[in-house]
Amino acid sequence: MPAPGQSTTARLTPCVSQHLVSPACRRPRISPMTMLKDPSKKYRPFTPIQIPDRTWPDQIIDKAPIWLSTDLRDGNQSLIEPMDAEKKMRFFKTLLKVGIKEIEVGFPSASQTDFDFVRELIEGGHIPDDVTIQVLTQAREDLITRTFESLKGAKKAIVHYYNATAPSFRRIVFNQDKAGVVEIAVEAAKIVKRLAAAQPETQWGFEYSPEVFSSTEIDFAVEVCNAVIGVFQPTPANKLILNLPATIEGATPNNYADQIEWFGRHVDRRDSVLLSLHTHNDRGTGVAATELGLMAGADRVEGCLFGNGERTGNVCLVTVALNLYTQGVDPQLDFSDIDAVRKVVEECNQLPVHPRHPYVGDLVHTAFSGSHQDAIRKGFAQQDPQGIWEVPYLPIDPADIGRDYEAVIRVNSQSGKGGITFLLEQEYGISLPRRMQIEFSQVVQKETDRLGLEMTAAQIYGLLENEYLKANSPYVLKSHRLQEENGICNVDIDVTVGGELRRKHGTGKGPLEALVAALPLSVEIMDYHEHAISSGTNAQAAAYIEVRVNGGRPLHGIGIDENLTTATFRALFSALNRAMSQAEVQAA
């Protein structure tokens, strides 16, 4: 145990031998227990950029920037469990589907997994002709050489290299003066240019990042980049990308915009370089900094879908793109099925998207307040389908990104009617997932409209039972047999369809995947939740599943049983039967 006043962190500091470390390393690191009354004694404010005639505040963003996704590099390296090759390929194909044309696919000199993934993309023919892959490397000859080895045979590729330029990094991390930093950047540029010339079959692009640009003296950032420009000799037809990252967001976004405008005014050959933005979100203003940076003249935006990335994340490409969309600007990216994109990102990153995340969160189009609901309903009633969007509280038409109107205007229809979710949890131990609450609220709304009365917990449960638990037509699961061996599941099921018994077999990595494989329909699992309803010998499990059948709209199902697998299978058949029933109604 640590001594009184000594933190556990200090005890675990990797000072293996007190004889081999400096006195500073031996000192315990004690964190303050309260915030400082005078933080100016510990933290210094940023220094504003002096531009009396700045022009960016008067600019508007009237066209989409060049987009670069760094999900597979910056985003991947920030994950607790980095993506394997299968997930990276799935993510890559999702980025293609969205329409992103420049994708940073890895750091091949630092990771064999990344190296192999780049090779698979090239040798497997996975890169469309209009898409350019990008890779990152440090400014070291051995790493740059390894990077070019990974790109052999690529049709188009961008080599992105960097070295840190900020004072604290020069002093603390690298012990370099300004001249040394410039020399590193220039020598690496020469190596990149030479190795590219040795592989003329590839259409090369080059990108240089003065890392920690936002904390670097602005005149020195220009000096380093001008030296790199002098090596590459870019032209208007073959531009050099200069990435100006807010590696650590340390100022208000207007200061970042000032940095971008000042840089653009003083850098050499402005018509032959692309200014690229790579903002992080340490201060929570990554989107604002990116938008103001575009107003200040930047050409390109680097970021991740839904804002994954180191610390507080990279800028969210989805938010920036849809912000443009809601201003009447075509972002040249397609988020027509934003929930499907989110599903892939969540599964590959193993991180949830926050329910309040702009545009995609489960609750962002949801009105819990009665007055908000009233305004939204009136807005929908008066909205001209061909006119300018003017529905109160909704900055975007949810239908444009694949969202359902009913979920928007009736999600809180239980307000004043006893609280659907609360009553089901308290009286029956049923805890509906968020999106299922939205769906089921429509069932309750219709019944309360018909009765004109409040509903009791028993009545609400009765609706739940009739809508989901008794959804047993046309498919009735009679029995199932499950075998698991070496991570593979085999399922045999007996199902009656219209009274006729049918036997099916399916194989998958889990019971649910195997069951889906046994079905004669196209079933896509969108979401799944489970929990115990009670404890002890009479415990039951509840399973909730959201599916899309034959490409239709997502619908939920519920299954309850003492056996979790049986509950899960019943939930799937519940959703399947509801989907088939509603399809028949719509067809009729």
C-alpha positions in Angstrom: 0.0 0.0 0.0 1.3 3.5 -0.7 2.4 5.6 2.2 0.0 8.3 3.6 -0.1 11.2 1.1 1.4 9.1 -1.7 -0.7 8.2 -4.7 -1.0 4.8 -6.2 0.1 6.3 -9.5 3.4 7.4 -7.9 4.0 3.9 -6.5 3.5 2.4 -10.0 5.9 4.8 -11.7 8.3 2.6 -13.8 11.5 3.6 -11.9 12.9 0.1 -11.7 16.1 1.0 -9.9 16.5 4.1 -7.8 20.2 4.1 -8.8 19.4 4.5 -12.5 16.9 7.3 -12.5 17.0 11.0 -11.9 15.8 12.6 -8.7 12.8 14.0 -10.6 11.6 10.5 -11.5 11.8 9.5 -7.8 9.5 12.2 -6.7 5.9 11.1 -6.1 3.4 12.6 -8.4 0.7 14.0 -6.2 -2.4 15.3 -7.9 -4.3 18.2 -6.3 -7.6 17.2 -4.7 -9.3 20.4 -5.6 -9.3 22.9 -8.5 -6.9 25.8 -8.1 -8.3 29.1 -7.0 -5.8 30.8 -9.2 -5.2 28.6 -12.3 -3.1 31.3 -13.9 -0.2 30.1 -11.7 -0.3 26.8 -13.5 -1.8 27.4 -17.0 -1.0 30.1 -19.5 -3.6 31.5 -21.9 -3.1 31.3 -25.7 -1.5 34.2 -27.6 -3.9 35.7 -30.1 -2.8 36.2 -33.7 -2.7 39.8 -34.7 -4.6 40.2 -38.0 -6.3 43.6 -37.9 -7.7 43.1 -41.4 -8.8 39.5 -41.0 -11.4 38.5 -43.6 -12.7 35.1 -42.5 -15.5 36.4 -40.3 -17.3 37.7 -43.4 -16.9 34.5 -45.4 -19.5 31.7 -45.8 -18.9 28.0 -46.7 -20.6 27.5 -50.0 -19.0 24.3 -51.2 -17.8 21.0 -49.7 -14.2 20.6 -48.8 -12.1 17.7 -49.8 -12.8 15.0 -47.2 -10.3 12.6 -45.7 -11.4 9.9 -43.3 -8.7 8.9 -40.8 -10.9 6.4 -39.0 -8.7 3.5 -40.0 -5.5 5.3 -38.7 -6.1 8.0 -36.1 -9.4 6.5 -35.1 -8.1 3.0 -34.9 -5.1 3.8 -32.9 -7.3 5.4 -30.2 -9.4 2.2 -29.7 -9.0 0.1 -26.6 -9.0 -2.9 -28.9 -7.9 -1.9 -32.4 -9.8 -3.3 -35.4 -8.7 -6.6 -36.9 -8.4 -6.9 -40.7 -12.1 -8.0 -41.1 -13.4 -5.0 -39.3 -11.0 -2.6 -41.1 -12.2 -3.9 -44.4 -15.9 -3.6 -43.4 -15.2 0.0 -42.2 -13.3 0.8 -45.5 -16.2 -0.4 -47.6 -18.6 1.7 -45.5 -16.5 4.8 -46.2 -16.6 4.0 -49.9 -20.4 3.7 -49.7 -20.6 7.1 -47.9 -18.6 8.6 -50.8 -15.3 9.5 -49.2 -12.6 9.7 -51.8 -9.5 10.0 -49.7 -9.0 7.5 -46.9 -6.0 7.2 -44.5 -5.8 3.5 -44.2 -3.1 3.0 -41.7 0.5 3.5 -40.4 2.2 0.6 -42.2 5.7 1.3 -41.0 4.5 1.1 -37.3 2.3 -2.0 -37.5 2.5 -5.3 -39.4 -1.3 -5.4 -39.2 -1.6 -2.1 -41.0 1.1 -3.1 -43.5 -0.8 -6.3 -44.4 -4.1 -4.4 -44.6 -2.6 -1.9 -47.1 -1.3 -4.8 -49.2 -4.7 -6.6 -49.1 -6.4 -3.4 -50.3 -4.0 -3.1 -53.2 -3.5 -6.8 -54.2 -7.2 -7.6 -53.6 -8.3 -4.8 -55.9 -10.5 -3.2 -53.2 -9.7 0.4 -54.1 -12.0 2.0 -56.7 -10.2 4.1 -59.4 -11.7 7.3 -58.0 -10.5 6.7 -54.5 -7.0 7.5 -53.1 -5.6 5.8 -50.1 -3.3 7.6 -47.7 -0.7 6.3 -45.2 1.1 8.0 -42.4 4.8 7.8 -41.4 7.2 9.6 -39.2 10.0 11.6 -40.7 12.6 8.8 -40.5 14.2 7.2 -43.5 13.7 3.6 -42.4 10.0 4.2 -41.7 9.5 6.1 -44.9 11.2 3.2 -46.9 8.9 0.7 -45.2 5.9 2.9 -46.1 6.7 2.9 -49.8 7.1 -0.9 -49.7 3.6 -1.2 -48.4 2.3 0.9 -51.4 3.9 -1.0 -54.3 1.5 -1.4 -57.1 -1.0 1.2 -55.9 -2.7 3.2 -58.6 -3.0 6.3 -56.5 -1.6 7.0 -53.0 -0.8 9.9 -50.7 2.3 9.6 -48.4 1.7 11.7 -45.3 4.7 12.4 -43.1 5.1 14.6 -40.0 7.4 15.9 -37.4 6.5 18.0 -34.3 7.2 21.7 -34.4 5.8 23.2 -31.2 8.2 24.7 -28.6 7.3 22.2 -25.9 7.9 19.3 -28.2 11.2 20.7 -29.4 12.4 21.3 -25.9 10.9 18.4 -23.9 10.4 15.5 -26.4 13.1 15.9 -29.0 15.7 18.4 -27.6 15.8 20.1 -31.0 16.2 23.7 -32.0 14.3 25.3 -34.9 17.0 24.6 -37.4 17.0 20.9 -36.4 13.3 20.7 -36.9 13.5 22.3 -40.3 16.3 19.9 -41.3 14.2 16.8 -40.3 11.3 18.0 -42.4 13.5 18.8 -45.4 15.5 15.6 -45.3 12.4 13.5 -45.0 10.9 15.4 -48.0 13.9 14.5 -50.1 13.6 10.8 -49.2 9.9 10.8 -49.9 10.4 12.4 -53.3 13.3 10.0 -54.2 11.4 6.9 -53.3 8.3 8.1 -55.1 10.4 8.6 -58.3 11.5 5.0 -58.0 7.9 3.8 -58.3 6.6 5.8 -61.3 3.6 3.4 -61.8 1.8 5.1 -58.9 0.2 8.5 -59.1 1.7 10.1 -56.0 0.4 12.7 -53.7 2.3 14.1 -50.8 1.2 15.6 -47.4 3.3 17.2 -44.7 2.1 18.0 -41.2 3.9 20.3 -38.8 2.5 18.3 -35.9 1.0 20.4 -33.1 0.7 23.3 -35.6 -1.9 25.1 -33.4 0.7 25.4 -30.6 3.6 26.3 -32.9 4.8 29.9 -33.5 2.9 30.8 -36.6 5.9 32.3 -38.4 7.9 29.2 -37.7 5.2 26.9 -39.0 5.3 28.9 -42.3 9.1 28.6 -42.3 9.1 24.9 -42.0 6.4 24.4 -44.6 8.1 26.7 -47.0 11.2 24.7 -46.7 9.2 21.5 -47.5 7.6 23.3 -50.5 11.1 24.1 -51.7 11.8 20.3 -52.0 8.6 19.1 -53.5 8.2 22.1 -55.9 4.4 21.7 -56.2 2.4 23.2 -59.0 -1.3 24.2 -59.4 -1.8 20.9 -61.3 0.1 18.8 -58.7 -0.5 20.3 -55.3 1.2 19.6 -52.0 -1.1 19.0 -49.0 -0.1 21.0 -46.0 -2.0 19.6 -43.0 -2.3 22.2 -40.2 -3.5 20.1 -37.2 -4.9 21.3 -33.9 -3.2 18.3 -32.5 -4.1 19.6 -29.0 -6.9 22.0 -29.1 -5.7 24.8 -26.8 -7.5 28.0 -27.9 -10.9 29.3 -29.0 -11.8 28.3 -32.6 -11.5 31.9 -33.8 -7.8 31.8 -33.0 -7.4 28.7 -35.1 -9.1 30.5 -37.9 -6.7 33.4 -37.5 -3.8 30.9 -37.7 -5.2 29.4 -40.9 -5.7 32.8 -42.5 -2.3 34.1 -41.5 -0.7 31.0 -42.8 -2.5 31.1 -46.1 -1.3 34.7 -46.6 2.4 34.0 -46.0 3.0 30.5 -47.3 4.8 30.1 -50.6 3.0 29.0 -53.7 -0.5 29.3 -52.2 -2.0 28.2 -55.5 0.0 25.1 -55.4 -0.8 23.8 -52.0 -4.0 22.5 -50.3 -4.5 23.6 -46.7 -5.9 20.7 -44.7 -7.5 20.9 -41.3 -7.1 18.2 -38.6 -8.8 19.3 -35.5 -9.2 17.5 -32.2 -11.8 18.2 -29.6 -10.0 18.8 -26.3 -12.0 22.0 -25.7 -15.2 20.7 -27.2 -15.0 23.0 -30.2 -13.5 20.7 -32.9 -16.5 21.3 -35.3 -16.4 25.0 -34.8 -12.7 25.2 -35.3 -13.1 23.2 -38.6 -15.9 25.4 -39.9 -14.0 28.6 -39.1 -10.9 27.2 -40.6 -12.8 26.5 -43.8 -14.0 30.1 -43.7 -10.4 31.2 -43.3 -9.5 29.5 -46.6 -8.7 25.8 -45.9 -9.4 23.3 -48.7 -9.6 20.0 -47.0 -10.9 18.4 -43.8 -9.5 15.3 -42.0 -11.6 13.6 -39.3 -13.5 10.5 -38.2 -17.1 9.4 -38.5 -18.9 10.4 -35.3 -15.8 11.9 -33.8 -13.7 9.0 -32.7 -10.0 9.7 -32.1 -7.4 10.3 -29.4 -8.5 11.8 -26.1 -11.7 13.7 -26.9 -11.6 12.7 -30.5 -11.1 14.1 -34.0 -13.7 16.3 -35.6 -16.9 14.5 -36.5 -17.0 14.4 -40.3 -20.8 13.5 -40.2 -21.5 16.7 -38.2 -19.5 19.0 -40.4 -21.0 17.5 -43.6 -24.6 17.6 -42.4 -24.1 21.1 -41.0 -23.3 22.1 -44.6 -26.3 20.1 -45.8 -28.7 22.1 -43.5 -27.3 25.3 -45.0 -28.2 24.2 -48.5 -24.7 23.0 -49.5 -24.2 19.6 -51.0 -21.6 17.9 -48.8 -20.9 15.3 -51.5 -21.3 12.6 -48.9 -24.3 10.3 -48.6 -25.8 9.7 -45.2 -29.2 8.7 -46.4 -29.1 5.7 -44.1 -27.3 7.1 -41.2 -28.4 4.4 -38.8 -26.7 1.7 -40.9 -23.5 3.8 -41.0 -23.7 4.1 -37.2 -24.2 0.4 -36.8 -21.0 -0.4 -38.6 -19.0 2.3 -36.8 -20.2 1.1 -33.4 -19.5 -2.5 -34.1 -16.1 -1.9 -35.6 -15.0 0.7 -32.9 -16.7 -1.2 -30.1 -17.8 2.3 -28.8 -21.4 3.5 -28.6 -22.5 6.7 -30.3 -23.9 9.0 -27.7 -27.7 9.4 -27.8 -27.3 13.2 -28.0 -24.7 13.1 -30.7 -25.7 15.6 -33.5 -27.9 14.1 -36.3 -27.3 10.4 -35.4 -28.0 10.0 -31.7 -31.1 8.1 -30.7 -32.6 11.2 -29.0 -31.6 14.1 -31.2 -34.9 14.2 -33.1 -36.9 13.4 -30.0 -39.2 15.9 -28.2 -39.9 15.0 -24.6 -41.5 18.3 -23.8 -45.2 18.6 -24.6 -44.8 22.2 -26.0 -42.0 21.0 -28.2 -44.2 18.1 -29.5 -47.0 20.5 -30.2 -44.7 22.9 -32.2 -43.3 20.0 -34.2 -46.7 18.6 -35.0 -47.9 22.0 -36.2 -44.7 22.3 -38.2 -45.3 19.0 -40.0 -48.9 20.0 -40.6 -47.9 23.2 -42.4 -44.7 22.0 -44.1 -44.8 22.2 -47.9 -43.2 19.0 -49.1 -41.5 21.0 -51.9 -40.7 24.0 -49.9 -37.9 25.2 -47.6 -37.7 23.2 -44.4 -39.2 25.1 -41.5 -40.3 22.6 -38.8 -39.6 23.9 -35.3 -36.9 22.2 -33.3 -35.8 20.1 -36.2 -32.8 21.6 -38.1 -32.9 18.7 -40.6 -35.7 16.7 -42.1 -35.2 13.3 -40.4 -36.3 11.5 -43.6 -33.3 12.8 -45.4 -31.0 10.7 -43.3 -33.3 7.7 -43.0 -35.1 8.5 -39.8 -38.8 7.8 -39.1 -41.3 10.7 -38.6 -43.3 8.8 -36.0 -40.3 8.4 -33.8 -39.8 12.2 -33.8 -43.3 13.5 -33.1 -44.7 10.7 -30.8 -41.7 9.3 -29.0 -43.0 10.9 -25.8 -46.6 10.3 -26.4 -46.7 8.5 -23.0 -46.2 11.9 -21.3 -49.3 12.4 -19.0 -50.4 8.8 -19.5 -48.5 7.1 -16.6 -45.1 6.7 -18.1 -44.9 3.6 -20.3 -41.3 2.8 -19.6 -41.5 3.5 -15.8 -44.6 1.3 -15.3 -43.2 -1.6 -17.3 -40.0 -1.5 -15.4 -41.6 -1.1 -12.0 -44.5 -3.6 -12.4 -43.1 -6.2 -14.8 -39.3 -5.9 -14.9 -39.5 -5.1 -18.6 -36.7 -2.6 -19.6 -37.3 -1.6 -23.3 -34.3 -0.4 -25.3 -34.5 3.2 -26.3 -35.5 2.7 -29.9 -38.1 0.1 -28.9 -39.6 2.6 -26.5 -40.0 4.9 -29.5 -41.7 2.1 -31.6 -44.0 0.9 -28.8 -45.1 4.4 -27.9 -46.9 4.5 -31.2 -48.9 1.4 -30.2 -49.9 3.1 -26.9 -50.7 6.3 -28.6 -53.2 4.7 -30.9 -54.9 2.9 -28.0 -55.1 6.1 -25.8 -56.5 8.0 -28.8 -59.2 5.3 -29.2 -60.0 5.1 -25.5 -59.6 8.8 -24.6 -58.3 7.6 -21.2 -55.1 7.1 -19.3 -53.8 3.5 -19.3 -52.9 1.4 -16.4 -49.7 -0.7 -16.2 -51.8 -3.9 -16.8 -53.3 -2.3 -19.9 -49.9 -1.2 -21.2 -48.5 -4.7 -20.6 -51.5 -6.2 -22.4 -50.7 -4.1 -25.5 -47.0 -5.2 -25.3 -48.1 -8.8 -25.0 -50.5 -8.6 -28.0 -48.1 -6.6 -30.2 -44.9 -8.6 -29.5 -45.1 -11.6 -27.3 -48.1 -13.1 -29.2 -46.8 -12.2 -32.7 -46.7 -15.9 -33.8 -48.0 -15.9 -37.3 -47.1 -16.9 -40.0 -43.9 -18.4 -38.5 -44.2 -20.5 -35.3 -41.0 -21.8 -33.7 -41.9 -25.3 -32.4 -38.4 -26.4 -31.2 -34.7 -25.8 -31.7 -31.5 -27.8 -31.2 -28.2 -25.9 -30.7 -24.7 -27.3 -30.9 -21.6 -25.3 -30.3 -18.1 -26.5 -31.2 -14.8 -24.5 -31.7 -16.6 -21.2 -31.8 -19.1 -22.4 -34.5 -22.8 -22.8 -33.8 -25.2 -25.2 -35.6 -28.9 -24.7 -35.2 -31.7 -27.1 -36.3 -35.2 -25.6 -36.0 -38.7 -27.0 -36.5 -41.0 -24.3 -37.8 -44.6 -24.3 -38.9 -45.7 -22.0 -41.6 -49.5 -22.0 -42.2 -49.7 -25.3 -40.2 -47.1 -27.0 -42.3 -44.0 -28.2 -40.4 -40.6 -27.3 -41.9 -37.2 -28.2 -40.7 -34.2 -25.8 -41.3 -30.5 -25.8 -40.5 -28.2 -22.8 -40.0 -24.5 -22.3 -39.1 -22.9 -19.2 -37.7 -20.4 -17.7 -35.2 -23.2 -17.5 -32.6 -26.6 -18.8 -32.0 -28.4 -15.8 -33.4 -26.2 -15.7 -36.6 -26.9 -19.4 -37.1 -30.6 -18.9 -36.7 -30.7 -16.1 -39.2 -28.8 -18.4 -41.6 -31.5 -21.0 -41.2 -34.3 -18.6 -42.2 -35.6 -18.4 -45.8 -35.7 -14.6 -45.7 -33.1 -11.8 -45.7 -32.9 -10.7 -42.0 -30.4 -8.1 -40.8 -29.9 -7.7 -37.1 -29.9 -4.0 -36.3 -29.8 -4.1 -32.5 -30.0 -6.6 -29.6 -30.5 -6.3 -25.8 -31.1 -8.8 -23.0 -31.6 -8.7 -19.3 -32.8 -10.9 -16.4 -36.4 -10.2 -15.3 -35.9 -11.7 -11.8 -33.4 -13.8 -9.9 -33.5 -17.2 -8.2 -34.9 -20.5 -9.5 -37.8 -18.9 -11.3 -35.6 -16.3 -13.1 -36.6 -15.4 -16.6 -34.6 -13.7 -19.4 -36.0 -11.0 -21.7 -34.5 -10.5 -25.1 -35.1 -7.6 -27.4 -34.1 -7.6 -31.1 -34.4 -5.1 -33.9 -34.3 -6.4 -37.5 -34.8 -5.4 -41.1 -36.5 -8.1 -43.1 -36.0 -8.1 -46.9 -34.7 -4.5 -46.7 -37.8 -3.1 -45.0 -38.0 -0.7 -42.2 -36.5 -1.8 -38.8 -39.0 -3.5 -36.4 -38.6 -5.0 -32.9 -39.5 -8.2 -31.3 -39.5 -9.5 -27.7 -38.9 -13.0 -26.3 -39.2 -14.1 -22.7 -38.1 -17.5 -21.3 -36.2 -19.1 -18.6 -33.5 -20.0 -21.2 -31.8 -17.0 -22.7 -31.2 -18.6 -26.1 -34.9 -19.6 -26.3 -35.8 -16.0 -25.3 -33.5 -14.7 -28.1 -35.0 -17.0 -30.7 -38.5 -16.0 -29.7 -37.6 -12.4 -30.0 -36.4 -12.9 -33.5 -39.6 -14.7 -34.5 -41.6 -12.0 -32.9 -39.9 -9.3 -35.0 -40.0 -11.5 -38.1 -43.8 -12.1 -37.8 -44.4 -8.4 -37.1 -42.5 -7.5 -40.2 -44.4 -10.0 -42.3 -47.7 -8.8 -40.9 -47.0 -5.2 -41.5 -45.7 -6.0 -45.0 -49.1 -7.7 -45.8 -51.0 -4.7 -44.4 -49.0 -2.3 -46.5 -49.4 -4.5 -49.6 -53.1 -4.7 -49.0 
